[in-house]
Amino acid sequence: MRDNMGDHDVSGALQEWARVIGPDFAISDRAARAAAETATFQTSQRIPVILRPGTPQEVCEVVRIANRRRFALYPVSSGKNWGYGSSVPVTGGCALLDLSRLNRITAFNERLGYVTVQPGVTQQDLFDYLKLNHSKLWMDATGSSPACSLIGNAMERGFGHTPYGDHFSNVCGLEVILPTGDIVHTGYAGLPGAKAGPVYRWGVGPSLDGLFSQSNLGIVIGMTVWLMPAPEYFQSFFIQCDREDGLAPLVDALRPLRMNGTLRSAVHIGNDYKVLAGIGQFPWGEQMPLSPERMKVLRRQGKFARWSGSGALYGTRAQVAEARRLLRKALAGKADKLQFLDDRVLSLASRFKGAYKAVTRLDLTRTLQLLRPVYGLLKGVPTSDTLGSTYWRKHMAIPDDPDPDRDRCGLLWTAPVAPMEGSAAQALIAMSEQKLLAHGFEPQISLTLLTERSLACVISITYDREVPGEDDRAMAAYVDLQTQLEREGYYSYRLGIAGMQTLNSNPVYSALLRTLKSALDPANVIAPGRYIPTKGSGAARG
Ligand SMILES: Cc1cc2nc3c(=O)[nH]c(=O)nc-3n(C[C@H](O)[C@H](O)[C@H](O)COP(=O)(O)OP(=O)(O)OC[C@H]3O[C@@H](n4cnc5c(N)ncnc54)[C@H](O)[C@@H]3O)c2cc1C
């Protein structure tokens, strides 16, 4: 990676920034910089300074100084972009602009179901806020840490589990600091006195929201997030299918229900490797990587299937009952097991697990421990339990405060999108499993029926960064897999900092993006190389 701002006067810029945001928040401390330069895979980009402004006005001033000094900034909201680069910039030499101190919820409307947040507002903050206000609204949460920012995730077009799971589809009215230091509001939010800013995405005229997600054209300091009215009744469902060729029929059976609105949530299906990594660490003593034959044995022992799905039904009791009937009918003969779980059953199971054990000798405690986080996510409750999976190949116990960067957990993700067709799902999984096993990694894969007609596949390469040579091997596997997926027409819904050159494969599109970039950010001070490739901007893969 090239340091795009290699030889500037760091101390001069630092002094100027410190005057604006306060010396405590313009950080050049070596340890803090080293932590910020650490991702879940090998990187070489250096961060000369970390800036932590506390107000939108301070951010504007920081940007103006960056422009004058031609010193690039890399904005992050909470910097937990694990598996894609954490807080590490695409190109070295950028000052890290940490927006986590801007952490206010600036508007809340219970009746219309929205909040407006700053970048430092985390999943946990919003969850607590709704609770504190006795709100009848549900947020959507990702499976990442409760300490992740809502804006950071939406800027990457991340997703969660409820009917509002496709995050960028459920936000509007962005407040953006342009590379000049000016502030713009998108949609109606920008028109004086407009009443519908937080409730109508498009405004009037060209719609600009998309320009600021997965891009480097501005710094988002405000965003309205729509929230879901808590349904009268909620019931989650869990699917198991142990047939090797069972995935395609499952997807084809679920698609009509997703398309006709019976299933409004983002249904997730994991392969057996994904489930195993969710319930524990690598079974030491086994050969690496775990072969499909060994997985069969482990599946039998652990009582899980080749394919495990989860989702939920939301509505009135009558609506849920009808959806349950349709789901049962659609999955008859396709799933080996279809189980439903609601609050009543869950609380009964927790209350009577002692008695249950006495009668059946089966201990429900562990099952409940595993179910609760997924069950909660389907209701928009954030959890940190999922972070344990990043310690899959670590020779250490999963700590109480998991931090994959600090603990040198290796994680690289690629996340191709496909049409919601059984054949495409099967092809994606077969290709990815084969490739990763050949490279020596367990292929942990989930498929999410994210929209009515598409599915997103999240494929992880999970390893231990302490093992000599493993960083290189994992990166080689990632490059090989990503290259093959793209060759077959499966492009990722988001890109990691090591894979930004995808957009280069469409010369007309990337030329248009470059034209926009040079018009809005002629000095290239915001996140150089992020999604919009500038010539020679460190977009080399690997
Ligand atoms: C076990 C595990 C489970 C995960 N599950 C999920 C999941 O279910 N869904 C999911 O989507 N992700 C998931 N992730 C990936 C990731 O952790 C989340 O997407 C997380 O929300 C991204 O980090 P962040 O919120 O701290 O965003 P940040 O790191 O702050 O931001 C992400 C990127 O967006 C840009 N950006 C951030 N803020 C701004 C801004 N204000 N203006 C302009 N650009 C900005 C920056 O380039 C930054 O690198 C998971 C990760 C792990 C390890």
The ligand as an SDF file (V2000), in Angstrom:
LIG
                    3D

 53 58  0  0  0  0  0  0  0  0999 V2000
  -18.9460  -11.7690   14.5600 C   0  0  0  0  0  0  0  0  0  0  0  0
  -19.3050  -10.6230   13.6870 C   0  0  0  0  0  0  0  0  0  0  0  0
  -20.6040  -10.4860   13.2480 C   0  0  0  0  0  0  0  0  0  0  0  0
  -20.9470   -9.4540   12.3770 C   0  0  0  0  0  0  0  0  0  0  0  0
  -22.2390   -9.3630   11.9760 N   0  0  0  0  0  0  0  0  0  0  0  0
  -22.6050   -8.4140   11.1010 C   0  0  0  0  0  0  0  0  0  0  0  0
  -23.9470   -8.3280   10.6600 C   0  0  0  0  0  0  0  0  0  0  0  0
  -24.8150   -9.0870   11.0880 O   0  0  0  0  0  0  0  0  0  0  0  0
  -24.2560   -7.3670    9.7580 N   0  0  0  0  0  0  0  0  0  0  0  0
  -23.3370   -6.4860    9.3010 C   0  0  0  0  0  0  0  0  0  0  0  0
  -23.6760   -5.6200    8.5020 O   0  0  0  0  0  0  0  0  0  0  0  0
  -22.0520   -6.5430    9.7150 N   0  0  0  0  0  0  0  0  0  0  0  0
  -21.6590   -7.4740   10.5950 C   0  0  0  0  0  0  0  0  0  0  0  0
  -20.3480   -7.5260   11.0330 N   0  0  0  0  0  0  0  0  0  0  0  0
  -19.3330   -6.6520   10.3860 C   0  0  0  0  0  0  0  0  0  0  0  0
  -19.0620   -5.3050   11.0940 C   0  0  0  0  0  0  0  0  0  0  0  0
  -18.5410   -5.5420   12.3830 O   0  0  0  0  0  0  0  0  0  0  0  0
  -20.2930   -4.4230   11.1300 C   0  0  0  0  0  0  0  0  0  0  0  0
  -20.7700   -4.1890    9.8250 O   0  0  0  0  0  0  0  0  0  0  0  0
  -20.0550   -3.0740   11.8060 C   0  0  0  0  0  0  0  0  0  0  0  0
  -21.2910   -2.4280   12.0030 O   0  0  0  0  0  0  0  0  0  0  0  0
  -19.1210   -2.1510   11.0090 C   0  0  0  0  0  0  0  0  0  0  0  0
  -18.3510   -1.4140   11.8890 O   0  0  0  0  0  0  0  0  0  0  0  0
  -18.7910   -0.0170   12.5330 P   0  0  0  0  0  0  0  0  0  0  0  0
  -20.2550   -0.0450   12.7910 O   0  0  0  0  0  0  0  0  0  0  0  0
  -17.8600    0.2380   13.6610 O   0  0  0  0  0  0  0  0  0  0  0  0
  -18.5580    0.9940   11.3390 O   0  0  0  0  0  0  0  0  0  0  0  0
  -17.2460    1.8440   11.0350 P   0  0  0  0  0  0  0  0  0  0  0  0
  -16.0620    0.9550   11.0890 O   0  0  0  0  0  0  0  0  0  0  0  0
  -17.2260    3.0500   11.8620 O   0  0  0  0  0  0  0  0  0  0  0  0
  -17.5910    2.2530    9.5460 O   0  0  0  0  0  0  0  0  0  0  0  0
  -17.4770    1.3720    8.4730 C   0  0  0  0  0  0  0  0  0  0  0  0
  -16.8640    2.1340    7.2890 C   0  0  0  0  0  0  0  0  0  0  0  0
  -17.8060    3.1040    6.8370 O   0  0  0  0  0  0  0  0  0  0  0  0
  -17.1730    4.3630    6.6040 C   0  0  0  0  0  0  0  0  0  0  0  0
  -17.7600    5.3400    7.5130 N   0  0  0  0  0  0  0  0  0  0  0  0
  -17.9940    5.1370    8.8260 C   0  0  0  0  0  0  0  0  0  0  0  0
  -18.5680    6.2050    9.3570 N   0  0  0  0  0  0  0  0  0  0  0  0
  -18.6870    7.1190    8.3830 C   0  0  0  0  0  0  0  0  0  0  0  0
  -19.2120    8.4280    8.3350 C   0  0  0  0  0  0  0  0  0  0  0  0
  -19.7600    8.9700    9.4120 N   0  0  0  0  0  0  0  0  0  0  0  0
  -19.1640    9.1030    7.1740 N   0  0  0  0  0  0  0  0  0  0  0  0
  -18.6380    8.5220    6.0680 C   0  0  0  0  0  0  0  0  0  0  0  0
  -18.1270    7.2660    6.0560 N   0  0  0  0  0  0  0  0  0  0  0  0
  -18.1560    6.5740    7.1940 C   0  0  0  0  0  0  0  0  0  0  0  0
  -15.6870    4.1900    6.8820 C   0  0  0  0  0  0  0  0  0  0  0  0
  -14.9940    4.0230    5.6800 O   0  0  0  0  0  0  0  0  0  0  0  0
  -15.6090    2.9220    7.6930 C   0  0  0  0  0  0  0  0  0  0  0  0
  -14.4570    2.1780    7.4170 O   0  0  0  0  0  0  0  0  0  0  0  0
  -19.9720   -8.5240   11.9350 C   0  0  0  0  0  0  0  0  0  0  0  0
  -18.6650   -8.6430   12.4180 C   0  0  0  0  0  0  0  0  0  0  0  0
  -18.3310   -9.6830   13.2800 C   0  0  0  0  0  0  0  0  0  0  0  0
  -16.9210   -9.8180   13.7340 C   0  0  0  0  0  0  0  0  0  0  0  0
  1  2  1  0
  2  3  1  0
  2 52  2  0
  3  4  2  0
  4  5  1  0
  4 50  1  0
  5  6  2  0
  6  7  1  0
  6 13  1  0
  7  8  2  0
  7  9  1  0
  9 10  1  0
 10 11  2  0
 10 12  1  0
 12 13  2  0
 13 14  1  0
 14 15  1  0
 14 50  1  0
 15 16  1  0
 16 17  1  0
 16 18  1  0
 18 19  1  0
 18 20  1  0
 20 21  1  0
 20 22  1  0
 22 23  1  0
 23 24  1  0
 24 25  2  0
 24 26  1  0
 24 27  1  0
 27 28  1  0
 28 29  2  0
 28 30  1  0
 28 31  1  0
 31 32  1  0
 32 33  1  0
 33 34  1  0
 33 48  1  0
 34 35  1  0
 35 36  1  0
 35 46  1  0
 36 37  1  0
 36 45  1  0
 37 38  2  0
 38 39  1  0
 39 40  1  0
 39 45  2  0
 40 41  1  0
 40 42  2  0
 42 43  1  0
 43 44  2  0
 44 45  1  0
 46 47  1  0
 46 48  1  0
 48 49  1  0
 50 51  2  0
 51 52  1  0
 52 53  1  0
M  END
$$$$
